[in-house]
Amino acid sequence: MAKTSMIERDKKRRRLAKKYEARRARLKAIAKDESLPAEERFAARLKLAEIPRNASPTRIHNRCDLTGRPRGYYRKLRMSRIALRDLASNGLIPGMVKSSW
């Protein structure tokens, strides 16, 4: 189990990224638009810099929903390989069985 503080920090980053998503996209579009005057694009860059750093989607780290483990993460299932194996061994995932040959 991961430290609770790390799990909560990541949850906070996810909330902030979702909150500022539209504003970031709008400001980035203005800053990249070459047809606009340089002053307007520069102002958009300054406003973009005022947005909290943790609102950036690149600062989000994928963690297992069950355990908070940061490594061995399956995006499609949103869980770590260890949690997946435990659930599969207990028969809680339909259609998944332990392999044997």
PyMOL commands that set and color helices and strands:
alter all, ss='L'
color gray80, all
select helices_A, chain A and resi 4-32+38-50+53-55+57-59+81-89
alter helices_A, ss='H'
color red, helices_A
select strands_A, chain A and resi 73-74+79-80
alter strands_A, ss='S'
color yellow, strands_A
deselect
rebuild
show_as cartoon
